[in-house]
Amino acid sequence: MSNGTEPDGTERTFAALPPARGRGFAATWWGQAWLKALEDTALDGEQLKKGRRTAREGAVGAVSVRPGRITAVVQDRDGTALRSDVLLQRLSDEEWDRFLDMAVDRAGHIAALLDREMPPHLVEDASDVGIELLPGIGDLDAECGCEAWDHCPHSAALCYQVARLLDQDPFLLLLMRGRSERGLLDELQVRSAARAARTRRRAEDDGADGPDVPDGVCAVAAFAAAGLVPPPPAPPEPPDGPGRPPALDTEDAPPAGIDAGALEFLAADAAARALRLLAGALEPDHHLAPYEAEPTAGQDGVRLAAASGGDRFAARLATGTGRARAELDLAVRAWRYGGAAALAVLEEEWTPEPEALARAVAALDAAWEDGERPGLRSVGHGRWTVPGAGVQLRYGRDGRWWPYRKERSRWAPAGPADHDPAAALAEAFAPEGTAPPPSGHPGG
């Protein structure tokens, strides 16, 4: 991706991206949030579908990004070139002041931003002080040479292309909101240095009777010396496999009620989980990974059953989780496809709010090209079936689609979730008996 930056850093231009056939437009949650704002804003799902097809074909030219506006020339199928713009409200100076003060107050945020990273929880903390970084419903306005009054295929294609750019550089979102990356980082350094100076002055004014405040290091000086300080050593490589738990098969019989085999299994499972946590912590971007809540007792029972890989403890785990054996088997299959989220889709019924239901219907309308959509019938609770085909789509609380297939008169998970309902339905139509992943869900 080539780009140019103006001297003042307030405009960046990105060369046209290649066609995106066979892949999604957003892999990060920044890009996905951008597309969600587009889909919530546009009134005509057909225009979005045409725009997505236009972007896939590589018909969007170089994209210019500047405060409050993105611009590109989009080619129609007949060769007509039209300028298209999408407008996003800029933050006011007062809002930027609140955002910068919030970032300086939280050491983790300022360290990440100065390192050119944007942690996901930055958005939540900004929202707490009344700053909405991500666009919401109605925030993306379109202007196009085709003179459409709403989002047209050209502005939609531009938005889909911008989602790909946000995947590569989320700082573009801050530029659209009104601040260049360089200007933002310079202001953070200034405010951090001023705060450190105030802290030193308060410590000096307190004198000997005041609290013992360590001198610390000026943030500006530390940042300027970054090239002089040797880099920290590389983190160690995680071991190839978990350690072997102690064997409990001794000459002495275990106390009554203690199953030595079950204890060995739990110890091995704990070692495997510890290795996954260690490997995740050693990943370069581990701090960007979404937070995963601890499983409930029922969820953990399913996770253990998925990890056991056999019938050894299945009956006990089924009883412990309050499930029949057949129900546990389905729960294990769901867990291996997507952990706690997949288990909830299997066992919980929920009725989407009108806004979520409208997004789901719009996604179904836009997922297939003209005339290719199969017959889908809503059966309530965010579920759609293909009559007579024994397949079903389930819409999750997180906006993803889960494929299901009818097996022995019961709906069974047929694959992992997908943001594209067409891809999820194709998974449901895959040959019956396709095995789920042999290993436990990575989050387990």
Secondary structure, DSSP 4 states (H G I P E B T S, - for coil): --EEE-TTS--EEEPPPPP-TTS-S--SHHHHHHHHHHHHH-S-HHHHHHHHHHHHTT-B--EEEETTEEEEEEE-TTS-EEEEEEEEPPPPHHHHHHHHHHHHHSHHHHHHHHTT---THHHHHHHHTT---S--TT-EEEEETT--SS--HHHHHHHHHHHHHHHH-THHHHHHHT--HHHHHHHHHHHHHHHHHHHHHHHHHHGGGS--------HHHHHHGGGTSPPPPPPPPPPSSPPPPPP---SSPPPTT--HHHHHHHHHHHHHHHHHHHHHHTSTTGGGSPP-PPPPHHHHHHHHHHHH-SSTTHHHHHHHTT--HHHHHHHHHHHHHHHHHHHHHHH------HHHHHHHHHHHHHHS-TTTPPP-EEEETTEEEETTTTEEEEE-TTS-EEEEEEETTEEEE-S--BSSHHHHHHHHTSPTTPPPPSSPPTT-
